[in-house]
Structure formats: structure tokens, C-alpha cells
Amino acid sequence: TQQSLAIAVCESLQTTTSQDLLVGVFPLLCRLTNVENDGLRRVAGRILGGVNLAQAISRERQRAEEADIRAQEVEEENSAMLEEIEYLQAENDELQRQLALFTTEADA
């Protein structure tokens, strides 16, 4: 039955050390605590009791901060590259102008 399968899945989840996996199925486990089957409610509750939400939230907050820092670094690199492109384009324009003058003088 579906409930037997759900109990088997929950029992296997009890052996995992992956907090990421448990956080990922957290909403489903919460829903299982409201089913009529006592065994399923108990196993879901035991798993939920073992989920370290504070650690998971802290880890995700750290990841978000690191992503923000990296995004800011990339924006700074992009800005520096745009400035370099503008400089190189201006230098190219000047060299093209000098070449045109030199070519005009050589033809004369």
C-alpha cells in the first residue's frame, strides 16, 4: 500500500546523514505528521525531530552571503573590463587616426 511504502521511505530517511536531503523533504514530512496512520506519523515525527533546521538555515544564509559577495566581485570585474574596453577603443581610434594621417602623407 502507499502507506507501507511511505513508512519504508521514512525509515530509510532515518539513516541518512544528509541534512540537505532532510530539509528538502521537510514539507512532505510535515504533511505526513497529519495522516491517520499512527506509524507513519511517528516515523515522520522522529525524522523531523532529527532535522537540524538552525544549522540548515545558517548554512543557507552563509551560502547566500557568499553568493552576494561573489556577485559583487563579478560586477566589479565587469566594470573594470568595461573601462578597459573603452580605453582600448579610444586607443584604437587614435591609432586608426594616426594610420590614416600616415597613409595620406605617404600617398602625397
C-alpha positions in Angstrom: 0.0 0.0 0.0 1.0 3.6 -0.3 1.3 4.0 3.5 3.6 1.0 3.7 5.8 2.5 1.0 5.8 5.9 2.8 6.8 4.2 6.1 9.6 2.3 4.3 10.8 5.6 2.7 10.7 7.4 6.0 12.5 4.6 7.8 15.3 4.8 5.2 15.4 8.6 5.6 16.1 8.0 9.3 19.5 6.5 8.4 20.6 9.4 6.2 23.1 11.9 7.4 22.3 14.4 4.6 20.7 17.4 6.3 20.2 18.9 2.8 18.0 15.9 1.8 16.0 16.1 5.0 15.5 19.8 4.6 14.4 19.2 1.0 11.7 16.7 2.1 10.8 18.7 5.3 7.4 20.0 3.9 6.4 16.4 2.9 7.4 15.1 6.3 5.3 17.8 8.0 2.3 16.7 5.9 2.9 13.1 7.0 2.5 14.1 10.6 -1.2 14.8 9.9 -2.1 11.4 8.4 -4.3 8.9 10.1 -1.7 6.1 10.2 0.0 6.3 13.6 3.1 4.5 12.5 3.6 6.9 9.6 3.0 9.9 11.8 5.5 8.6 14.4 8.3 7.9 11.9 7.8 11.2 10.2 7.9 12.9 13.6 11.1 11.1 14.5 12.8 12.3 11.3 11.6 15.8 11.8 13.0 15.7 15.3 16.4 14.9 13.9 16.5 17.7 11.4 18.8 20.5 12.5 16.9 23.4 11.0 19.1 26.0 12.7 22.2 24.5 11.1 20.5 24.3 7.7 19.3 27.9 7.9 22.7 29.0 9.0 24.3 27.1 6.1 21.9 28.6 3.6 22.4 32.1 5.0 26.2 31.6 4.6 25.8 30.4 1.0 23.6 33.4 0.2 26.2 35.8 1.7 29.0 34.1 -0.3 26.9 34.3 -3.4 26.3 38.0 -2.8 30.0 38.6 -2.3 30.8 36.8 -5.5 28.2 38.7 -7.4 29.6 41.9 -6.2 33.1 40.8 -7.2 31.9 39.9 -10.6 30.2 43.2 -11.0 33.4 45.0 -10.1 35.4 42.8 -12.6 32.8 43.6 -15.2 33.1 47.3 -14.5 36.8 47.2 -14.7 36.6 45.3 -18.0 34.2 47.9 -19.5 36.6 50.6 -18.6 39.5 48.7 -20.2 37.4 48.2 -23.3 36.6 51.9 -23.5 40.3 52.7 -23.1 41.3 50.2 -25.8 38.6 51.5 -28.2 39.9 55.1 -27.7 43.5 53.9 -28.2 42.4 52.0 -31.3 40.6 55.1 -32.6 43.7 57.2 -32.1 45.9 54.6 -33.9 43.4 54.4 -36.8 43.6 58.2 -37.0 47.4 58.2 -37.0 47.4 55.5 -39.6 45.1 57.5 -41.8 47.3 60.5 -41.5 50.4 58.5 -42.2 48.8 56.9 -45.2 47.6 60.2 -46.5 51.1 61.7 -46.1 52.8 58.7 -47.8 50.4 59.0 -50.8 51.2 62.7 -51.2 
